[in-house]
């Protein structure tokens, strides 16, 4: 039988045509076996040489940590692409790719910069030689790029009074770090700084494992807000920063995107509008529902109130007509429960002229007087173009953190005015239990609160003319600090009460028990309500600008 011939691709060094007879086939297999054996030995030796080179890169001393900044968006500085981006550890710029003819490769050849970090995989490479660098001395760069916190570290945060030293030699307190004002985002900075000192919220976002498994629909952008806020919190509390300030660039870009440009970096907005939108957007992005414990936002800030509402007839009607209307069903008192995320306190109108003794030039009002609005007794009239309504508010559930908003700005058709009234508030031991009914108070284990954050507005009321700053308490040192963008300074507690406060956050004190607490009669306050209703307490109406939760 004639021997057949096979035509096919073979290993390098073999004939392209081979005879498939019995003897020839044995010879070819033997040659293949020998060649594969020698190739494997060469491969092993090459891998060992490459591994030695990976562990002894000669360019590690060219890394310049003082120019490294991972706060900005991870985009290539040439192509503006966010795919496969590397950071040059010599000049701090971002470039795309690693292979031949890529921007990172070209930069390494022309500039002589050889050490690069893949911002996604967090691996180091040497270009243009294109081998991975393995060295434990680079771990500090990875930690600055993506700080991580263990449970032990988180528990020590509020007890640690020690200062940290940045790479440039400046000292700072973790958590008391300036935020860069890119153009006009000071209204966002004060809210983010204040929320970073709300312990349950901070502890939740310091551990990425708490929220990275949350599932969202494909193409959903809302969860980007959660991711960016978590990254910002971890950078603010990072004890190993290279610099003593943080830029909220990526966080603010997520805000602009998710709010559909309602809140801008280039235009100053209202902190209370941003805070209200931010809390509701975060609650929605974390699949929050009507239930009380459906998200960390609801669990931390959500309270409940009972609203008593009744219409009153127009004064233009006669007494007989008014009496007839009062008897109808529409004019009977209605009672309904409502959730709230913050309480709005109305400031009294400032006097037009100072009194005779010239003592009333700067009007003042006690904080307790403003809180009487929520005691269930004080009635206030709210007018609309159709009719007038009398409303009373009674708190039924106090959250762990209470946000108070002072309605300081008044806008009408002609002017935008600011009320300069100073609120005299205590910093410690404020008992909100006085606003509860005896039945509701017996269900609360603790009703005493301390101030932890205070947002202040300075300057004129017109947009862009004033500025915002905030005061926060560092529990580890027991000191108050004033933060205004990059400016950080300690401040006496007595000076805080002299400022024109705009937003305040109070934390419950668990070491002071409620004397009227009744464990036997206490029960969890009924769950329900729609958390997306932003109840300000000023007019008792819901802000319908946010979408209703599930």
C-alpha positions as CSV (number, residue, x, y, z in Angstrom):
1,X,0.0,0.0,0.0
2,X,1.4,3.4,-0.9
3,X,2.2,5.7,1.9
4,X,0.0,8.8,2.1
5,X,1.2,12.3,2.7
6,X,-0.3,14.9,5.1
7,X,-0.1,18.6,4.6
8,X,-0.4,20.7,7.7
9,X,1.1,23.2,10.1
10,X,4.0,21.8,12.3
11,X,6.4,23.1,14.8
12,X,9.2,25.3,13.7
13,X,12.2,23.3,12.3
14,X,10.0,20.4,10.9
15,X,9.3,19.6,7.3
16,X,5.9,20.9,6.1
17,X,5.2,17.6,4.3
18,X,5.6,14.4,6.3
19,X,5.3,10.8,5.3
20,X,2.8,9.0,7.4
21,X,4.4,5.5,7.3
22,X,4.9,3.6,10.6
23,X,8.6,4.2,11.0
24,X,8.5,7.8,9.9
25,X,5.6,8.6,12.2
26,X,7.6,7.3,15.2
27,X,10.6,9.4,14.3
28,X,8.5,12.6,14.0
29,X,6.8,12.0,17.4
30,X,10.2,11.5,19.0
31,X,11.4,14.8,17.5
32,X,8.3,16.6,18.7
33,X,8.8,15.2,22.2
34,X,12.4,16.3,22.3
35,X,11.6,19.7,21.1
36,X,8.7,20.2,23.6
37,X,11.0,19.2,26.4
38,X,13.7,21.7,25.5
39,X,11.0,24.5,24.9
40,X,9.5,23.9,28.4
41,X,13.0,24.2,30.0
42,X,13.7,27.4,28.1
43,X,10.2,28.8,29.2
44,X,10.9,28.0,32.9
45,X,14.3,29.7,32.8
46,X,12.7,32.8,31.1
47,X,10.0,33.0,33.7
48,X,12.6,32.8,36.5
49,X,14.6,35.6,34.9
50,X,11.4,37.7,34.4
51,X,10.4,37.1,38.0
52,X,13.8,38.2,39.3
53,X,13.5,41.3,37.2
54,X,10.0,41.9,38.6
55,X,11.4,41.8,42.2
56,X,14.4,44.0,41.5
57,X,13.2,46.8,39.2
58,X,15.9,49.5,38.9
59,X,13.5,52.3,38.4
60,X,11.7,52.3,41.8
61,X,13.7,55.2,43.0
62,X,12.2,57.4,40.3
63,X,8.7,57.3,41.8
64,X,7.6,60.7,43.1
65,X,4.9,60.3,45.7
66,X,4.4,64.0,46.1
67,X,2.8,64.4,42.7
68,X,0.5,61.4,43.0
69,X,-3.2,62.3,43.2
70,X,-5.9,59.7,42.8
71,X,-8.9,62.0,43.6
72,X,-9.6,62.9,40.0
73,X,-11.5,61.0,37.4
74,X,-9.6,58.1,36.0
75,X,-9.3,59.3,32.4
76,X,-6.4,59.1,29.9
77,X,-4.9,62.6,29.6
78,X,-4.5,62.2,25.9
79,X,-7.5,60.1,24.6
80,X,-9.9,60.9,27.5
81,X,-10.8,57.2,27.6
82,X,-11.6,55.5,30.9
83,X,-10.6,52.0,29.6
84,X,-7.3,50.4,30.7
85,X,-5.9,53.6,32.3
86,X,-2.4,53.6,33.9
87,X,-1.0,56.3,36.2
88,X,2.6,57.3,35.7
89,X,4.2,57.2,39.1
90,X,6.9,59.7,38.1
91,X,4.8,62.6,36.9
92,X,1.3,61.6,38.2
93,X,-0.4,61.8,34.8
94,X,-2.9,59.2,33.5
95,X,-2.4,57.3,30.2
96,X,-4.1,54.6,28.4
97,X,-2.7,51.2,27.4
98,X,0.5,49.3,28.0
99,X,1.4,47.7,24.7
100,X,3.3,49.2,21.7
101,X,2.0,52.4,20.2
102,X,-0.2,53.1,23.3
103,X,-0.1,56.5,25.1
104,X,1.5,55.1,28.2
105,X,4.2,53.3,26.1
106,X,4.9,56.5,24.1
107,X,5.1,58.5,27.3
108,X,7.6,56.1,28.8
109,X,9.9,56.2,25.8
110,X,9.8,60.0,25.2
111,X,9.9,61.1,28.8
112,X,12.0,58.3,30.3
113,X,9.3,57.5,32.9
114,X,9.2,53.8,33.5
115,X,6.9,52.9,36.5
116,X,3.2,52.7,35.9
117,X,0.2,51.6,38.0
118,X,-3.0,50.0,36.5
119,X,-5.8,51.9,38.3
120,X,-8.2,49.1,37.8
121,X,-6.2,46.0,38.7
122,X,-3.8,47.9,41.1
123,X,-0.8,46.2,39.6
124,X,2.5,47.9,38.8
125,X,4.4,47.6,35.5
126,X,7.7,48.8,34.0
127,X,7.5,50.3,30.5
128,X,8.6,50.0,27.8
129,X,10.1,46.6,29.0
130,X,6.5,45.6,29.9
131,X,7.0,43.4,33.0
132,X,5.1,43.5,36.3
133,X,6.8,44.9,39.3
134,X,6.4,43.1,42.6
135,X,7.6,45.0,45.6
136,X,6.1,45.5,49.1
137,X,7.5,49.1,49.3
138,X,4.6,50.1,46.9
139,X,1.8,49.0,49.2
140,X,1.4,52.6,50.5
141,X,0.5,53.8,47.0
142,X,-2.2,51.0,46.8
143,X,-3.6,52.1,50.2
144,X,-3.9,55.7,49.1
145,X,-5.6,54.6,45.8
146,X,-8.1,52.4,47.7
147,X,-8.0,52.7,51.5
148,X,-9.5,49.8,53.4
149,X,-10.7,49.6,57.0
150,X,-11.0,46.6,59.4
151,X,-13.7,46.4,62.1
152,X,-11.0,47.1,64.7
153,X,-9.9,50.3,63.0
154,X,-13.4,51.5,62.7
155,X,-14.1,50.9,66.4
156,X,-11.0,53.0,67.3
157,X,-11.9,56.0,65.1
158,X,-13.9,57.8,67.7
159,X,-11.4,57.1,70.4
160,X,-8.1,57.9,68.6
161,X,-6.8,61.4,69.4
162,X,-3.5,60.9,67.4
163,X,-2.5,63.1,64.5
164,X,-1.4,61.5,61.2
165,X,1.6,62.8,59.1
166,X,1.1,63.2,55.4
167,X,3.9,62.5,52.9
168,X,4.7,66.2,52.6
169,X,5.3,66.5,56.3
170,X,2.0,68.2,57.3
171,X,0.0,66.8,60.2
172,X,-3.7,66.2,60.1
173,X,-6.5,64.5,61.9
174,X,-8.2,61.7,60.0
175,X,-11.8,62.9,59.4
176,X,-10.8,66.6,59.8
177,X,-9.5,67.1,56.3
178,X,-10.2,70.0,53.9
179,X,-12.2,69.5,50.7
180,X,-11.1,71.3,47.6
181,X,-13.5,73.9,46.2
182,X,-13.3,73.3,42.5
183,X,-15.3,76.5,41.7
184,X,-18.6,77.0,43.6
185,X,-19.2,73.6,45.3
186,X,-18.8,74.9,48.9
187,X,-22.5,74.1,49.5
188,X,-21.8,70.4,48.7
189,X,-18.6,70.3,50.7
190,X,-20.2,71.4,54.0
191,X,-22.9,68.7,53.6
192,X,-20.4,66.0,52.8
193,X,-18.2,67.0,55.7
194,X,-21.1,66.9,58.1
195,X,-22.4,63.5,56.9
196,X,-18.9,62.1,57.3
197,X,-19.2,62.6,61.0
198,X,-22.5,60.8,61.4
199,X,-21.0,57.6,62.9
200,X,-23.4,54.9,61.6
201,X,-23.3,56.3,58.1
202,X,-19.5,56.6,58.2
203,X,-19.0,53.1,59.6
204,X,-21.3,51.6,56.9
205,X,-19.4,53.2,54.0
206,X,-15.9,52.6,55.4
207,X,-16.5,48.9,54.6
208,X,-17.2,48.4,50.9
209,X,-18.5,44.9,51.6
210,X,-21.6,46.4,53.2
211,X,-23.0,47.7,49.9
212,X,-21.1,46.3,46.9
213,X,-23.4,43.3,46.6
214,X,-26.5,45.5,46.1
215,X,-28.1,44.6,42.8
216,X,-29.4,47.4,40.5
217,X,-31.1,47.2,37.1
218,X,-28.7,47.2,34.0
219,X,-27.7,50.7,33.0
220,X,-28.7,52.3,36.3
221,X,-26.5,55.3,37.2
222,X,-27.9,56.0,40.7
223,X,-25.6,53.4,42.4
224,X,-22.6,55.4,41.2
225,X,-23.6,57.9,43.9
226,X,-23.2,55.2,46.6
227,X,-19.9,54.1,45.2
228,X,-18.4,57.6,45.0
229,X,-19.6,58.5,48.5
230,X,-18.0,55.4,49.9
231,X,-14.7,56.2,48.2
232,X,-14.9,59.8,49.6
233,X,-15.6,58.7,53.1
234,X,-12.6,56.3,53.0
235,X,-10.3,59.0,51.7
236,X,-11.4,61.5,54.4
237,X,-10.7,59.0,57.2
238,X,-7.5,57.6,55.6
239,X,-4.7,57.8,58.2
240,X,-2.0,57.4,55.5
241,X,-2.8,60.1,53.0
242,X,0.0,61.6,50.9
243,X,-1.5,65.1,51.4
244,X,-3.7,66.7,54.1
245,X,-6.7,67.5,51.8
246,X,-9.0,65.6,49.5
247,X,-10.6,66.6,46.2
248,X,-14.3,65.6,45.9
249,X,-14.0,65.7,42.1
250,X,-15.4,62.2,41.3
251,X,-18.1,62.5,44.0
252,X,-19.3,65.8,42.5
253,X,-19.3,64.5,39.0
254,X,-21.6,61.7,40.1
255,X,-23.9,64.3,41.8
256,X,-24.1,66.3,38.5
257,X,-24.8,63.1,36.6
258,X,-27.4,61.6,38.9
259,X,-29.2,64.9,39.6
260,X,-29.4,65.6,35.9
261,X,-27.5,68.8,36.4
262,X,-29.8,70.1,39.1
263,X,-26.7,70.6,41.3
264,X,-23.6,72.0,39.6
265,X,-20.0,72.4,40.5
266,X,-19.8,75.8,38.8
267,X,-23.0,77.3,40.4
268,X,-23.6,77.7,44.1
269,X,-26.7,76.0,45.3
270,X,-28.6,75.6,48.6
271,X,-27.2,73.0,51.1
272,X,-30.6,72.0,52.4
273,X,-31.8,71.2,48.8
274,X,-28.7,69.2,48.1
275,X,-28.9,67.4,51.5
276,X,-32.6,66.5,50.9
277,X,-32.0,65.2,47.4
278,X,-28.8,63.4,48.4
279,X,-30.4,61.4,51.2
280,X,-33.4,60.4,49.1
281,X,-31.2,59.5,46.1
282,X,-28.9,57.4,48.3
283,X,-31.9,55.6,49.9
284,X,-33.4,54.8,46.5
285,X,-30.0,53.7,45.1
286,X,-29.6,51.2,48.0
287,X,-33.1,49.7,47.2
288,X,-34.7,51.4,50.1
289,X,-38.4,50.9,50.6
290,X,-41.1,52.1,53.0
291,X,-39.8,49.9,55.8
292,X,-37.9,51.7,58.6
293,X,-34.8,49.6,58.3
294,X,-34.6,49.2,54.6
295,X,-31.5,51.3,54.2
296,X,-28.8,52.9,56.3
297,X,-30.2,56.4,55.4
298,X,-33.7,55.5,56.7
299,X,-32.3,53.7,59.8
300,X,-30.2,56.8,60.8
301,X,-32.3,59.9,59.9
302,X,-35.9,58.9,59.5
303,X,-38.4,60.0,62.1
304,X,-42.2,60.3,62.2
305,X,-44.7,63.0,63.1
306,X,-48.4,63.3,63.5
307,X,-50.0,66.2,61.6
308,X,-53.3,67.8,62.6
309,X,-54.8,69.8,59.8
310,X,-58.0,71.8,59.5
311,X,-59.2,74.3,56.9
312,X,-60.5,77.6,58.0
313,X,-63.2,79.6,56.0
314,X,-62.3,82.8,54.3
315,X,-62.6,86.0,56.3
316,X,-64.6,87.6,53.5
317,X,-67.6,85.4,54.2
318,X,-70.3,86.3,56.7
319,X,-70.4,84.6,60.1
320,X,-73.4,82.4,59.0
321,X,-71.6,81.2,55.9
322,X,-68.4,80.5,58.0
323,X,-70.4,78.5,60.5
324,X,-72.1,76.5,57.8
325,X,-68.7,75.7,56.1
326,X,-67.2,74.6,59.4
327,X,-69.8,71.9,59.8
328,X,-69.0,70.4,56.4
329,X,-66.6,67.4,56.2
330,X,-63.9,69.3,54.3
331,X,-63.4,71.7,57.2
332,X,-63.2,69.0,59.9
333,X,-59.8,68.3,61.5
334,X,-57.8,65.6,59.8
335,X,-55.0,63.6,61.4
336,X,-52.3,61.7,59.5
337,X,-48.8,60.4,60.1
338,X,-45.9,61.5,58.0
339,X,-42.2,60.5,57.8
340,X,-39.5,63.1,57.9
341,X,-35.8,63.4,57.3
342,X,-35.3,66.8,58.7
343,X,-37.2,69.4,60.7
344,X,-37.6,73.0,59.5
345,X,-37.7,75.7,62.2
346,X,-39.1,79.1,61.3
347,X,-37.1,82.1,62.5
348,X,-39.1,85.1,63.8
349,X,-39.1,88.1,61.5
350,X,-36.2,90.5,62.5
351,X,-37.2,94.0,63.7
352,X,-37.1,96.8,61.2
353,X,-35.4,99.2,63.7
354,X,-33.4,98.7,66.9
355,X,-35.1,99.5,70.2
356,X,-34.4,102.6,72.4
357,X,-31.6,101.0,74.4
358,X,-29.9,99.9,71.1
359,X,-29.7,96.3,72.5
360,X,-31.7,94.7,69.8
361,X,-29.5,95.4,66.8
362,X,-28.8,91.7,66.3
363,X,-32.0,89.8,67.0
364,X,-31.8,86.5,69.0
365,X,-34.1,83.7,69.7
366,X,-33.8,80.6,72.0
367,X,-33.7,77.3,70.3
368,X,-36.4,75.9,72.6
369,X,-38.9,78.6,71.3
370,X,-38.4,77.3,67.7
371,X,-39.0,73.7,68.7
372,X,-42.4,74.5,70.2
373,X,-43.7,74.2,66.6
374,X,-43.5,70.4,67.0
375,X,-45.1,69.9,70.5
376,X,-48.5,69.1,69.1
377,X,-50.1,72.2,70.7
378,X,-48.8,75.2,68.7
379,X,-50.9,75.9,65.6
380,X,-49.8,77.9,62.6
381,X,-51.7,79.2,59.6
382,X,-50.6,78.2,56.1
383,X,-52.1,80.2,53.3
384,X,-52.5,79.2,49.6
385,X,-54.1,80.9,46.7
386,X,-57.3,78.9,47.4
387,X,-57.8,78.7,51.1
388,X,-56.0,78.7,54.5
389,X,-55.1,75.8,56.7
390,X,-54.3,75.5,60.4
391,X,-51.7,72.9,61.2
392,X,-50.2,71.3,64.3
393,X,-47.2,69.0,64.3
394,X,-46.4,66.3,67.0
395,X,-43.3,64.2,66.9
396,X,-44.0,60.5,67.4
397,X,-40.6,58.9,66.7
398,X,-37.1,60.3,67.1
399,X,-34.3,58.9,65.0
400,X,-30.7,58.3,66.1
401,X,-29.7,61.5,64.3
402,X,-31.9,64.6,64.0
403,X,-31.3,67.2,61.3
404,X,-32.6,70.7,62.0
405,X,-32.9,73.3,59.3
406,X,-33.4,77.0,60.1
407,X,-35.4,78.7,57.4
408,X,-33.1,81.7,57.0
409,X,-33.8,82.7,53.4
410,X,-37.0,84.3,52.1
411,X,-37.6,84.7,48.5
412,X,-40.5,86.7,46.9
413,X,-41.1,88.4,43.6
414,X,-38.8,91.4,44.3
415,X,-36.0,90.4,46.6
416,X,-34.1,87.5,48.1
417,X,-33.7,88.2,51.8
418,X,-31.7,86.7,54.6
419,X,-32.9,86.6,58.2
420,X,-29.8,87.4,60.4
421,X,-31.4,86.2,63.7
422,X,-29.0,84.4,65.9
423,X,-30.3,81.1,67.4
424,X,-29.2,80.5,71.0
425,X,-28.7,76.8,71.2
426,X,-26.9,74.5,73.7
427,X,-24.3,72.2,72.2
428,X,-24.9,69.4,74.7
429,X,-27.8,67.7,76.5
430,X,-30.8,68.9,74.4
431,X,-33.9,66.9,75.5
432,X,-36.2,66.4,72.4
433,X,-38.4,64.2,74.6
434,X,-40.3,67.3,75.7
435,X,-41.8,67.4,72.2
436,X,-43.2,63.9,72.4
437,X,-46.5,63.0,73.9
438,X,-46.4,61.0,77.2
439,X,-47.3,57.8,75.3
440,X,-44.6,58.3,72.6
441,X,-42.0,59.3,75.1
442,X,-42.4,56.1,77.1
443,X,-41.4,54.2,74.0
444,X,-38.0,55.9,73.6
445,X,-35.1,54.7,75.6
446,X,-33.1,57.9,75.1
447,X,-34.3,61.4,74.2
448,X,-31.2,63.5,75.0
449,X,-29.1,64.7,72.1
450,X,-25.7,66.4,71.4
451,X,-24.7,68.6,68.5
452,X,-22.2,66.9,66.1
453,X,-22.3,69.2,63.0
454,X,-23.3,72.8,62.3
455,X,-23.5,74.4,58.9
456,X,-23.2,78.2,58.7
457,X,-23.9,80.8,56.0
458,X,-21.8,84.0,55.8
459,X,-22.3,87.0,53.6
460,X,-25.1,88.2,51.4
461,X,-28.1,86.0,50.5
462,X,-27.7,86.4,46.7
463,X,-26.4,83.3,44.9
464,X,-22.6,83.2,44.6
465,X,-22.1,86.2,47.0
466,X,-22.2,84.3,50.3
467,X,-20.2,81.3,51.5
468,X,-20.7,78.2,53.6
469,X,-18.6,76.7,56.3
470,X,-19.2,74.0,58.9
471,X,-18.3,73.0,62.4
472,X,-17.7,69.4,63.3
473,X,-16.9,67.6,66.5
474,X,-13.9,65.2,66.6
475,X,-14.8,62.7,69.3
476,X,-11.3,61.3,69.7
477,X,-9.9,64.7,70.8
478,X,-13.2,66.1,72.1
479,X,-12.5,69.3,70.1
480,X,-14.5,71.3,67.6
481,X,-13.1,72.2,64.2
482,X,-14.1,74.7,61.6
483,X,-13.9,73.5,58.0
484,X,-14.3,75.9,55.0
485,X,-13.1,74.2,51.9
486,X,-9.3,73.7,52.4
487,X,-9.2,75.8,55.5
488,X,-9.2,73.7,58.7
489,X,-8.9,75.3,62.2
490,X,-9.9,74.4,65.7
491,X,-12.7,76.6,67.3
492,X,-14.0,77.2,70.8
493,X,-17.5,75.7,71.4
494,X,-18.7,79.1,72.7
495,X,-18.0,80.6,69.2
496,X,-20.2,78.2,67.4
497,X,-23.4,79.5,69.1
498,X,-22.6,83.0,67.8
499,X,-22.8,82.0,64.1
500,X,-25.8,82.2,61.8
501,X,-26.6,78.5,61.8
502,X,-28.3,77.1,58.8
503,X,-28.3,73.2,59.3
504,X,-27.5,71.3,62.4
505,X,-27.1,67.5,63.1
506,X,-27.8,66.1,66.6
507,X,-26.8,62.7,67.8
508,X,-28.6,60.8,70.5
509,X,-26.8,60.1,73.8
510,X,-27.2,56.5,74.8
511,X,-25.5,57.1,78.2
512,X,-28.4,59.3,79.5
513,X,-31.6,57.3,79.9
514,X,-35.1,58.6,79.5
515,X,-36.6,58.7,83.0
516,X,-40.1,58.1,81.5
517,X,-39.1,55.1,79.5
518,X,-41.4,52.1,80.0
519,X,-39.9,48.8,78.8
520,X,-43.1,46.9,79.3
521,X,-45.2,49.3,77.2
522,X,-42.6,50.2,74.7
523,X,-43.0,48.8,71.2
524,X,-41.5,49.5,67.9
525,X,-43.3,52.5,66.3
526,X,-45.5,51.4,63.4
527,X,-43.6,51.1,60.2
528,X,-44.9,52.7,57.0
529,X,-44.9,56.0,55.2
530,X,-43.0,57.0,52.1
531,X,-39.5,58.0,52.9
532,X,-39.1,59.9,49.6
533,X,-41.5,62.5,51.0
534,X,-39.1,65.2,52.2
535,X,-41.1,66.6,55.1
536,X,-39.6,70.0,56.0
537,X,-42.1,70.7,58.8
538,X,-42.5,74.3,57.6
539,X,-45.7,73.8,55.6
540,X,-46.3,70.1,56.4
541,X,-46.4,69.4,52.7
542,X,-44.4,66.8,50.8
543,X,-41.9,67.7,48.3
544,X,-43.1,65.8,45.3
545,X,-39.9,66.4,43.3
546,X,-38.5,63.0,44.2
547,X,-39.8,59.8,43.0
548,X,-42.0,57.6,45.3
549,X,-40.3,54.6,46.7
550,X,-41.5,51.0,46.2
